Amino acid sequence: MLPFRKILFPVDYSAPCVTLVPYVKDMVRHFHAELTLVHAYGPASLAYSELLTADPKWPEEIHALEEQRLRQFATEHFPGHHADVIVKAGEAGAVIHGLVQHEGTDLVMMPTQGYGPMRRFLLGSVTAKVLHDIGAPVWTGVGSALEGHEPSVPYKSIVCALDETEDAEPVLKAAAALACSYHAQLYLLHAVPTPPTALEIDFKTFRSELMDAADFRLRALKARLGIEAPHSVTDAMMIDGVREEAVRRKADLIVTGRGQARGTISRLWSRLYPLIREAPCPVLSI
């Protein structure tokens, strides 16, 4: 997984996309990675346009114009860096998925931006699809939250959010390797899941045991992996606990697992999505 050698940066020319450029530059420079910029443009206009009937070469001309625009973006925002450019007609999520599968991409960096009346509750549909479908790590940043702020790179403070699943070990390994690479301080947080609410259950009776058990598991995991990093255990909701810890530690990056849920419903309600949406800094999901 680390070091990252091939980084894919989907470009849609939006303000949130441009805001991520310094973060992409830093990651490319830090890992001496290859950079590929990709832009997907909608095929609907090609399929139903009268221009297609009038001029069969029109799709080729559109493709050439899109490729020229992406090259100009690369020249403007990545001067002095070699970047491959790929332009494809198609749905953006599917295009990104295909490139990750066939190009050996090991990190995707992209903004999150939801549209429409539900934008406060959902991630952008492309980001959600990428997080759900691809196996490579995904670096996401809420573009609107990062606009107007100095980029927090190189990373100095990294919070690793862990849970009780099998994801914990590979996520901790990745976070520790990244922190070591950047000479950043690593902080670990484990959020204890709260039992379902029931009138006959008094959570306070079990709180101490649950917290102690989580602390024991985290200490054992650190010892087994030979990782020394301060950790804390909280019974706050996962999203709230991670956000508060990131603010307290002045985190530049949050590292967390992708989770095991992969169904359509989980695409909307997974804990990962609200965590990314509410995070005060970028999130790297493994």
Contacts in CASP RR format, 6 or more apart in sequence:
PFRMAT RR
TARGET T0000
AUTHOR 0000-0000-0000
METHOD contacts of the structure
MODEL  1
MLPFRKILFPVDYSAPCVTLVPYVKDMVRHFHAELTLVHAYGPASLAYSE
LLTADPKWPEEIHALEEQRLRQFATEHFPGHHADVIVKAGEAGAVIHGLV
QHEGTDLVMMPTQGYGPMRRFLLGSVTAKVLHDIGAPVWTGVGSALEGHE
PSVPYKSIVCALDETEDAEPVLKAAAALACSYHAQLYLLHAVPTPPTALE
IDFKTFRSELMDAADFRLRALKARLGIEAPHSVTDAMMIDGVREEAVRRK
ADLIVTGRGQARGTISRLWSRLYPLIREAPCPVLSI
1 106 0 8 1.000
1 137 0 8 1.000
1 170 0 8 1.000
1 174 0 8 1.000
1 177 0 8 1.000
1 286 0 8 1.000
2 174 0 8 1.000
2 177 0 8 1.000
2 178 0 8 1.000
2 181 0 8 1.000
3 31 0 8 1.000
3 33 0 8 1.000
3 181 0 8 1.000
4 27 0 8 1.000
4 31 0 8 1.000
4 33 0 8 1.000
4 106 0 8 1.000
4 107 0 8 1.000
4 137 0 8 1.000
5 31 0 8 1.000
5 33 0 8 1.000
5 34 0 8 1.000
5 106 0 8 1.000
6 33 0 8 1.000
6 34 0 8 1.000
6 36 0 8 1.000
6 103 0 8 1.000
6 104 0 8 1.000
6 105 0 8 1.000
6 106 0 8 1.000
6 107 0 8 1.000
7 24 0 8 1.000
7 27 0 8 1.000
7 28 0 8 1.000
7 31 0 8 1.000
7 33 0 8 1.000
7 34 0 8 1.000
7 35 0 8 1.000
7 36 0 8 1.000
7 105 0 8 1.000
7 106 0 8 1.000
7 107 0 8 1.000
7 108 0 8 1.000
7 109 0 8 1.000
8 36 0 8 1.000
8 38 0 8 1.000
8 96 0 8 1.000
8 99 0 8 1.000
8 100 0 8 1.000
8 103 0 8 1.000
8 105 0 8 1.000
8 107 0 8 1.000
8 108 0 8 1.000
8 109 0 8 1.000
9 20 0 8 1.000
9 24 0 8 1.000
9 35 0 8 1.000
9 36 0 8 1.000
9 37 0 8 1.000
9 38 0 8 1.000
9 108 0 8 1.000
9 109 0 8 1.000
9 110 0 8 1.000
10 17 0 8 1.000
10 37 0 8 1.000
10 38 0 8 1.000
10 39 0 8 1.000
10 40 0 8 1.000
10 92 0 8 1.000
10 96 0 8 1.000
10 108 0 8 1.000
10 110 0 8 1.000
10 126 0 8 1.000
11 17 0 8 1.000
11 37 0 8 1.000
11 38 0 8 1.000
11 39 0 8 1.000
11 70 0 8 1.000
11 73 0 8 1.000
12 39 0 8 1.000
12 92 0 8 1.000
13 39 0 8 1.000
13 69 0 8 1.000
13 73 0 8 1.000
14 111 0 8 1.000
14 113 0 8 1.000
15 143 0 8 1.000
15 147 0 8 1.000
16 111 0 8 1.000
16 112 0 8 1.000
16 113 0 8 1.000
16 141 0 8 1.000
16 142 0 8 1.000
16 143 0 8 1.000
16 144 0 8 1.000
16 146 0 8 1.000
16 147 0 8 1.000
17 110 0 8 1.000
17 111 0 8 1.000
18 77 0 8 1.000
19 111 0 8 1.000
19 143 0 8 1.000
19 146 0 8 1.000
19 147 0 8 1.000
19 148 0 8 1.000
20 109 0 8 1.000
20 110 0 8 1.000
20 111 0 8 1.000
20 141 0 8 1.000
20 143 0 8 1.000
20 146 0 8 1.000
21 77 0 8 1.000
21 78 0 8 1.000
22 151 0 8 1.000
22 153 0 8 1.000
23 109 0 8 1.000
23 139 0 8 1.000
23 151 0 8 1.000
23 153 0 8 1.000
23 282 0 8 1.000
24 35 0 8 1.000
24 109 0 8 1.000
25 78 0 8 1.000
25 81 0 8 1.000
26 151 0 8 1.000
26 153 0 8 1.000
26 154 0 8 1.000
27 33 0 8 1.000
27 107 0 8 1.000
27 109 0 8 1.000
27 139 0 8 1.000
28 35 0 8 1.000
28 81 0 8 1.000
30 154 0 8 1.000
30 181 0 8 1.000
30 182 0 8 1.000
31 181 0 8 1.000
33 107 0 8 1.000
34 84 0 8 1.000
35 78 0 8 1.000
35 81 0 8 1.000
35 82 0 8 1.000
35 83 0 8 1.000
35 84 0 8 1.000
36 83 0 8 1.000
36 84 0 8 1.000
36 85 0 8 1.000
36 86 0 8 1.000
36 99 0 8 1.000
36 103 0 8 1.000
36 105 0 8 1.000
37 70 0 8 1.000
37 73 0 8 1.000
37 74 0 8 1.000
37 78 0 8 1.000
37 83 0 8 1.000
37 84 0 8 1.000
37 85 0 8 1.000
37 86 0 8 1.000
38 85 0 8 1.000
38 86 0 8 1.000
38 87 0 8 1.000
38 88 0 8 1.000
38 95 0 8 1.000
38 96 0 8 1.000
38 99 0 8 1.000
39 66 0 8 1.000
39 69 0 8 1.000
39 70 0 8 1.000
39 85 0 8 1.000
39 86 0 8 1.000
39 87 0 8 1.000
39 88 0 8 1.000
40 87 0 8 1.000
40 88 0 8 1.000
40 89 0 8 1.000
40 90 0 8 1.000
40 91 0 8 1.000
40 92 0 8 1.000
40 93 0 8 1.000
40 95 0 8 1.000
40 96 0 8 1.000
41 62 0 8 1.000
41 66 0 8 1.000
41 87 0 8 1.000
41 88 0 8 1.000
41 89 0 8 1.000
41 90 0 8 1.000
42 89 0 8 1.000
42 90 0 8 1.000
42 91 0 8 1.000
43 89 0 8 1.000
43 90 0 8 1.000
43 91 0 8 1.000
46 52 0 8 1.000
46 58 0 8 1.000
46 59 0 8 1.000
46 62 0 8 1.000
46 89 0 8 1.000
49 58 0 8 1.000
51 58 0 8 1.000
52 58 0 8 1.000
52 59 0 8 1.000
55 61 0 8 1.000
59 89 0 8 1.000
63 87 0 8 1.000
63 89 0 8 1.000
66 87 0 8 1.000
67 85 0 8 1.000
67 87 0 8 1.000
70 85 0 8 1.000
70 87 0 8 1.000
71 85 0 8 1.000
74 81 0 8 1.000
74 83 0 8 1.000
74 85 0 8 1.000
86 99 0 8 1.000
88 95 0 8 1.000
92 126 0 8 1.000
93 126 0 8 1.000
93 129 0 8 1.000
93 130 0 8 1.000
93 133 0 8 1.000
94 129 0 8 1.000
96 108 0 8 1.000
96 110 0 8 1.000
96 126 0 8 1.000
96 130 0 8 1.000
96 134 0 8 1.000
97 129 0 8 1.000
97 130 0 8 1.000
97 133 0 8 1.000
97 134 0 8 1.000
99 105 0 8 1.000
100 108 0 8 1.000
100 134 0 8 1.000
100 135 0 8 1.000
100 136 0 8 1.000
101 134 0 8 1.000
104 136 0 8 1.000
105 136 0 8 1.000
106 136 0 8 1.000
106 137 0 8 1.000
107 136 0 8 1.000
107 137 0 8 1.000
107 138 0 8 1.000
107 139 0 8 1.000
108 130 0 8 1.000
108 134 0 8 1.000
108 136 0 8 1.000
108 137 0 8 1.000
108 138 0 8 1.000
108 139 0 8 1.000
109 138 0 8 1.000
109 139 0 8 1.000
109 140 0 8 1.000
110 126 0 8 1.000
110 127 0 8 1.000
110 130 0 8 1.000
110 138 0 8 1.000
110 139 0 8 1.000
110 140 0 8 1.000
110 141 0 8 1.000
111 127 0 8 1.000
111 140 0 8 1.000
111 141 0 8 1.000
111 142 0 8 1.000
111 143 0 8 1.000
112 123 0 8 1.000
112 124 0 8 1.000
112 127 0 8 1.000
112 140 0 8 1.000
112 141 0 8 1.000
112 142 0 8 1.000
112 143 0 8 1.000
112 276 0 8 1.000
112 277 0 8 1.000
113 119 0 8 1.000
113 124 0 8 1.000
113 127 0 8 1.000
113 142 0 8 1.000
113 143 0 8 1.000
113 144 0 8 1.000
114 122 0 8 1.000
114 123 0 8 1.000
114 124 0 8 1.000
114 125 0 8 1.000
115 124 0 8 1.000
122 128 0 8 1.000
122 268 0 8 1.000
122 273 0 8 1.000
123 131 0 8 1.000
123 273 0 8 1.000
123 276 0 8 1.000
123 277 0 8 1.000
127 140 0 8 1.000
128 267 0 8 1.000
128 268 0 8 1.000
128 273 0 8 1.000
129 267 0 8 1.000
130 138 0 8 1.000
131 138 0 8 1.000
131 140 0 8 1.000
131 258 0 8 1.000
131 272 0 8 1.000
131 273 0 8 1.000
131 285 0 8 1.000
132 262 0 8 1.000
132 263 0 8 1.000
132 266 0 8 1.000
132 267 0 8 1.000
135 258 0 8 1.000
137 174 0 8 1.000
137 284 0 8 1.000
137 285 0 8 1.000
137 286 0 8 1.000
138 258 0 8 1.000
138 284 0 8 1.000
138 285 0 8 1.000
139 282 0 8 1.000
139 283 0 8 1.000
139 284 0 8 1.000
140 276 0 8 1.000
140 282 0 8 1.000
140 283 0 8 1.000
140 284 0 8 1.000
140 285 0 8 1.000
141 276 0 8 1.000
141 279 0 8 1.000
141 282 0 8 1.000
141 283 0 8 1.000
142 276 0 8 1.000
142 277 0 8 1.000
142 279 0 8 1.000
145 280 0 8 1.000
146 282 0 8 1.000
152 252 0 8 1.000
152 253 0 8 1.000
152 281 0 8 1.000
153 252 0 8 1.000
154 182 0 8 1.000
154 184 0 8 1.000
155 178 0 8 1.000
155 179 0 8 1.000
155 182 0 8 1.000
155 184 0 8 1.000
155 252 0 8 1.000
155 253 0 8 1.000
156 182 0 8 1.000
156 184 0 8 1.000
156 185 0 8 1.000
156 252 0 8 1.000
157 184 0 8 1.000
157 185 0 8 1.000
157 187 0 8 1.000
157 249 0 8 1.000
157 250 0 8 1.000
157 251 0 8 1.000
157 252 0 8 1.000
157 253 0 8 1.000
158 175 0 8 1.000
158 178 0 8 1.000
158 179 0 8 1.000
158 182 0 8 1.000
158 184 0 8 1.000
158 185 0 8 1.000
158 186 0 8 1.000
158 187 0 8 1.000
158 251 0 8 1.000
158 252 0 8 1.000
158 253 0 8 1.000
158 254 0 8 1.000
158 255 0 8 1.000
159 187 0 8 1.000
159 188 0 8 1.000
159 189 0 8 1.000
159 242 0 8 1.000
159 245 0 8 1.000
159 246 0 8 1.000
159 249 0 8 1.000
159 251 0 8 1.000
159 253 0 8 1.000
159 254 0 8 1.000
159 255 0 8 1.000
160 171 0 8 1.000
160 172 0 8 1.000
160 175 0 8 1.000
160 176 0 8 1.000
160 186 0 8 1.000
160 187 0 8 1.000
160 188 0 8 1.000
160 189 0 8 1.000
160 229 0 8 1.000
160 254 0 8 1.000
160 255 0 8 1.000
160 256 0 8 1.000
161 189 0 8 1.000
161 191 0 8 1.000
161 238 0 8 1.000
161 242 0 8 1.000
161 245 0 8 1.000
161 254 0 8 1.000
161 255 0 8 1.000
161 256 0 8 1.000
161 257 0 8 1.000
161 275 0 8 1.000
162 168 0 8 1.000
162 171 0 8 1.000
162 172 0 8 1.000
162 188 0 8 1.000
162 189 0 8 1.000
162 190 0 8 1.000
162 218 0 8 1.000
162 256 0 8 1.000
163 190 0 8 1.000
163 191 0 8 1.000
163 193 0 8 1.000
163 238 0 8 1.000
163 257 0 8 1.000
164 190 0 8 1.000
164 193 0 8 1.000
164 214 0 8 1.000
164 217 0 8 1.000
165 259 0 8 1.000
165 260 0 8 1.000
166 260 0 8 1.000
167 257 0 8 1.000
167 258 0 8 1.000
167 259 0 8 1.000
167 260 0 8 1.000
167 286 0 8 1.000
168 221 0 8 1.000
169 221 0 8 1.000
169 225 0 8 1.000
170 286 0 8 1.000
171 255 0 8 1.000
171 256 0 8 1.000
171 257 0 8 1.000
171 286 0 8 1.000
172 188 0 8 1.000
172 221 0 8 1.000
172 222 0 8 1.000
172 225 0 8 1.000
172 227 0 8 1.000
173 225 0 8 1.000
174 255 0 8 1.000
174 284 0 8 1.000
174 286 0 8 1.000
175 186 0 8 1.000
175 188 0 8 1.000
175 255 0 8 1.000
176 186 0 8 1.000
176 225 0 8 1.000
176 227 0 8 1.000
176 229 0 8 1.000
178 184 0 8 1.000
178 253 0 8 1.000
178 255 0 8 1.000
178 284 0 8 1.000
179 185 0 8 1.000
179 186 0 8 1.000
179 229 0 8 1.000
184 252 0 8 1.000
185 249 0 8 1.000
186 227 0 8 1.000
186 229 0 8 1.000
187 229 0 8 1.000
187 230 0 8 1.000
187 231 0 8 1.000
187 232 0 8 1.000
187 245 0 8 1.000
187 249 0 8 1.000
187 251 0 8 1.000
188 218 0 8 1.000
188 222 0 8 1.000
188 229 0 8 1.000
188 230 0 8 1.000
188 231 0 8 1.000
188 232 0 8 1.000
189 231 0 8 1.000
189 232 0 8 1.000
189 233 0 8 1.000
189 234 0 8 1.000
189 241 0 8 1.000
189 242 0 8 1.000
189 245 0 8 1.000
190 214 0 8 1.000
190 215 0 8 1.000
190 217 0 8 1.000
190 218 0 8 1.000
190 231 0 8 1.000
190 232 0 8 1.000
190 233 0 8 1.000
190 234 0 8 1.000
191 233 0 8 1.000
191 234 0 8 1.000
191 235 0 8 1.000
191 236 0 8 1.000
191 237 0 8 1.000
191 238 0 8 1.000
191 241 0 8 1.000
191 242 0 8 1.000
192 210 0 8 1.000
192 211 0 8 1.000
192 214 0 8 1.000
192 233 0 8 1.000
192 234 0 8 1.000
192 235 0 8 1.000
193 238 0 8 1.000
194 203 0 8 1.000
194 235 0 8 1.000
194 237 0 8 1.000
195 201 0 8 1.000
195 203 0 8 1.000
195 206 0 8 1.000
207 235 0 8 1.000
210 235 0 8 1.000
211 233 0 8 1.000
211 235 0 8 1.000
214 233 0 8 1.000
215 231 0 8 1.000
215 233 0 8 1.000
218 231 0 8 1.000
218 233 0 8 1.000
219 231 0 8 1.000
222 228 0 8 1.000
222 229 0 8 1.000
222 231 0 8 1.000
232 245 0 8 1.000
234 241 0 8 1.000
234 245 0 8 1.000
236 244 0 8 1.000
238 271 0 8 1.000
238 275 0 8 1.000
239 271 0 8 1.000
239 274 0 8 1.000
239 275 0 8 1.000
239 278 0 8 1.000
242 254 0 8 1.000
242 256 0 8 1.000
242 275 0 8 1.000
242 279 0 8 1.000
243 275 0 8 1.000
243 278 0 8 1.000
243 279 0 8 1.000
243 280 0 8 1.000
245 251 0 8 1.000
246 254 0 8 1.000
246 279 0 8 1.000
246 280 0 8 1.000
246 281 0 8 1.000
247 280 0 8 1.000
251 280 0 8 1.000
251 281 0 8 1.000
252 281 0 8 1.000
252 282 0 8 1.000
253 281 0 8 1.000
253 282 0 8 1.000
253 283 0 8 1.000
253 284 0 8 1.000
254 275 0 8 1.000
254 279 0 8 1.000
254 281 0 8 1.000
254 282 0 8 1.000
254 283 0 8 1.000
254 284 0 8 1.000
255 283 0 8 1.000
255 284 0 8 1.000
255 285 0 8 1.000
255 286 0 8 1.000
256 272 0 8 1.000
256 275 0 8 1.000
256 283 0 8 1.000
256 284 0 8 1.000
256 285 0 8 1.000
256 286 0 8 1.000
257 272 0 8 1.000
257 285 0 8 1.000
257 286 0 8 1.000
258 272 0 8 1.000
258 285 0 8 1.000
258 286 0 8 1.000
259 270 0 8 1.000
259 272 0 8 1.000
261 270 0 8 1.000
267 273 0 8 1.000
272 285 0 8 1.000
275 283 0 8 1.000
276 283 0 8 1.000
276 285 0 8 1.000
END
